[in-house]
Amino acid sequence: MEDFIKLIHNDKSIIETRLNKVYADNNEFEKMCAYSFSVGGKRIRAILLLEAFKICRDISDIAIDFSVALELIHNYSLVHDDLPEMDDDKFRRGVLSVYGKYGQSNAVLVGDELLNNANLIMFKAIKQLENIDEIKNAISASEIILNSSGINGMIYGQFLDLENNVENLSDIEKINSLKTGELFKAAILAGAKLGGASDNDLAHLEIYAKNLGLVFQLQDDLFDYDEDVELNKKTFATVLGKSEVEKKIEELNKISLQEINKISGRKEFFVNFIDYMAKRTY
């Protein structure tokens, strides 16, 4: 596990080195944009994309570019989530959010810019390709990311969350599958497609990715259990109970391990990632 942790840190360093070059601080607005992703973050989704690419191929610039693009999309969603009409949070990760530091209007613009730039980064990366199969794979990968972050995924999940019409477990599952799970799925499937994974491998990876997104949310619900009970908030943990959620996590991890062992490419990272996630404490 020690070598695995080193790999995680190395991937994170690669991504953050490229992230830090996205905005050059030439003006106040660029500083605001850079601030949005400079105040912490685990970069899990970006790392998953990078490692999914490495299932079939060694790391390359386009994999890093797509990882950075996905990280920008994730961060734009956080910037907008903090706005007064959304979650109304002036703090994120223990420091001022973009909204808290720069105000509501600027936070809207920063989020818009991060999303716009994510698309631009992917398109520029695709333009550098010459091999027709690699071009097709890259276009498909960008489509996966944009589909999962839009009305068929994350954005619709946020809409349903704001509607606050949660009545049963099915509602909770739908919202979290869209709002949280879709970007995890996008990270793994886009990275694998970009790297040229087979349809068979993609099918097994999709099950793995869906389970991973659900496990991530189930863990978050366990971490927030006491607070959610006080707020009378319906989550997996408050509806099912902590012991049932823990049992569900074990079941999902078992299925994920079975699925990842069916792929033909390099699978060691994703086998170890199940254990890594099981030990997550925040």
C-alpha positions, 0 to 999 in steps of 0.5 A: 500500500505504501507504493500505491500511496506514492503513486497517488501522490505522484499522479496528483503532483503531475496534475497539479503541475499542469493545473498551475499552468492553466492560468498565468495570473496576468490579471485579477480574474485569472487569479480568481480562477486559479484560486478556485483550485489552489485551496486544496482538493484530492484530485481523485477524479483526475487521478482516476482518469489518468490511471484508466488511461494507463490501463492500456497505454503509458502516460502521455500529454493528452491524458494529463490534459483530459485529467486537468479538464475534468478537474476544472469541470469538477471545480466549476461545479463546486464554485457554483454549488457554493453560491447563495441560491445553491448551498450558500457556503462562504467557506470550502475546505476550511478557507473562503470559497470563491463566492466568499472571497470574491463575491457572487457575480465573480463566482458565477463568472469563474465557474463559467470560465472553468467549464469553458476552459475545460472544453478548450483544453480537450479540443486543443489536445485533440487537435494535436493528434494525427492517428485517426483511431486516437482522434476518434477515441479522444472525441468519444472521451470528451463526449463521455465527460460532457454527457456525464457533467450535463443534463444527463448527469451532474447538473440534473442531479444538482437540479433534483437536489435543489428541488428537495423532493426526497421521499424515499431511498430511490430518490436518494439513489437517483440524485447521488448517482447523477450528482456524484456518481456520473463524474466518477464514471466519466473519469474512468470510462473517458480515461480508458476510452482515451487510452484505447480500451476494448469494449469488453474492458469498458463494460466491466469498468463501467460497473466498477465506476458506478459502484465506486461513485456509490461507495464514495457517497455512502462513505460521505453519508457515514461521515456526516451522519450525526449532522444529517440526523440533527438536520433531519436530512434524508441520506443513505445512512439516515434512512438505512442506518449506519450498519446497513450502509457499511454492509452495502459498501462491503458488497459493492467493493466485492462486486467491484473487485470481481469486475476489475479482475475481468479486464485484460489491461493493467488492473493493479491500480484499480484493485488497490484503489478499492482498499484505499477507498475502504480506508478513507476517513474524510 
